[in-house]
């Protein structure tokens, strides 16, 4: 059984992943609840924490995998507070990779459909 930490784990996508993995894995959902909701999670360990938090490594200490979904993902988030969004996306992601390196975990990183902006479907990676 793998131990999996999911950042953004109480959000729409993160909670669905956490709920689908919980029967076969030890899952810890990490979320600062800026968008997520704890009631999205069913029988999943939850830790309220920012990915900028110095205690993140302690939370990830047993992780085999870190699924990183906890980032500012849309233009309105950046417009609201550019410095905070950049801090979370850049320094928070660095924190995730440093924690993964320290504990020997693999990282699965998911981007956002917002990067495609007004491109008509189908969205292709080689645009």
Secondary structure, DSSP 8 states (H G I E B T S, - for coil): --EEEEETTTSHHHHHHHHHHTTTSEEEEEE--SS--GGG-SS-EEEE--TT-TTHHHHTTT-SEEEE--S--SHHHHHH-HHHHHIIIIIIHHHHHHHHHHHT-EEEE---GGGGTT--SS--TT-
